[in-house]
């Protein structure tokens, strides 16, 4: 019994001595690893400060700057950690950490793919800047002013006063119309004149009426094109360009043009016809209502025919 206990104590003593020798041998490497980590921590802070000033020149959004500076900071710390582990001769640990990080990243990517897509789209929108706060845009069935852009969603304020929250993935992947980028917009005003009016006169009157409006852009001609023979009118489209500061300005310019054309046509006895329908009451056609005989039944069941007045 004493022999077994003594043998166990000897084995334990040998193990402790081996660990102590290994620790003593690793002390210089451990000290170097600590120095490396402290150096990289200080370097990461300095790089983050420099990156913050650099990104501030290109991106005016604090969220984007913070994101990029944080990525740079973590990258520098990660490099320092790998160097420190290599100093401690723990290369397998480095490989295991990288493999584990990859598996965790893949799992998180599948679990939060919608959130990741919105986040990445938000970063791309901030970099490429297809839209900015204050722009008038139309995406899918929504049109309004961009009220806010963050890393996950874009907030749109419609002209009816509603706030619409649109995921950045939808903004980035779907067709988008930005009316503010060009600062100009063409109005296509469709109208028509009767078949009895002089088309040249109707055209000249409409062009002169619109050319007197204050909304027109300089250097852009007002144009009128006849497009088709309608049921009760000869149709045309009237095109003119305006500066586009906002949607109410567009609606006001179109409204003023409609009123100007209508007033000019009234003053020149030009008719804007409305649809006309002819009702034919005959079985074979060609009979007027006044010529039709209306059949009526009396109380005793006898049928009487009367002539329509």
C-alpha positions, 0 to 999 in steps of 0.5 A: 500500500505504501509502495503504491502511494509512493509511486503515485506521488513520484509520478505526480512529482515528475509531472509537476516538474515537467510542467514547471520546466515547460513553463520556465522554458516558455516564460521568455516566449510568454513575455514576448507574446504579452509584449506583442499583444500590447503593441498590437493593441496600441497599434490598433487604437492608432490605426483606428484613429487614422482610419476614422479621419481618413473615412471622414473625408469620404463618408459623412455618415457616422454609422459607416465610419464606425463600422469601417473603423471597427473592422480595421481595429478588430483586424489588427487585433486578430493579426496580433493574436495570431502572431502571439500564438505563433510565438507561443508555438500554438499554431494548431490553436490558430488553425482551430480558431480560424476553422471555428470562426469560419463555421460560426460565420457560415452558420450565422450567415444562413440563420440571419441571411435576410438581416445580412443582406439588408446590412450589406445592401445598406453599406453598398448604398452608403458607398455608392450613394444612389440615393441620399436624404432629401431625394425624391424617389419611387420604388415599387409602389411607393413614392416620396422623400427619403427621410432616413438611411441607416444600415438596415432600412430606408425610411421614405416619407410619402407625399400623403405624409406616411412613413414607409420603412423599406428594407435596404435589400429591396432598395438595392435590388429593385428598379429605383427612380430618383427624380432629384438626380437630374433636377429636371422632368418632362411633363407629357400632357395628353389631350384631344381636339374635335374632328371639326377643328383646324389641327394647325390652329389647335397646335399653335394655340396650345403651344403658345399657351404653354410657352407663357408659363413660368415653370419652363426650363430655358433651352427646352422647346415645347413640343406637340405631337398628334398621336391617334384618331380617337372615337370622338377626337384627334388625340395629341401629347404636349411635352414640356420640361420643368425644373424639378425641385419637388413633387408639388411643383410638378403637379402645380406645373401640370395643373397650370398647363391644363388650365392654360390650354383649356382657357386658350381653346375656349377663347379660340372656339376650339373644342375638347370633345368628350366621348359620344355614344349612340344608342340603337334600339332597333333589332336590325339597327338604324331605328331611333327611339322615337320610332319604336313601338312600346308594347304594354300589358293591361290589367286583364292581360291584353297587350297593347302597342303604343307609339313612342312620342 
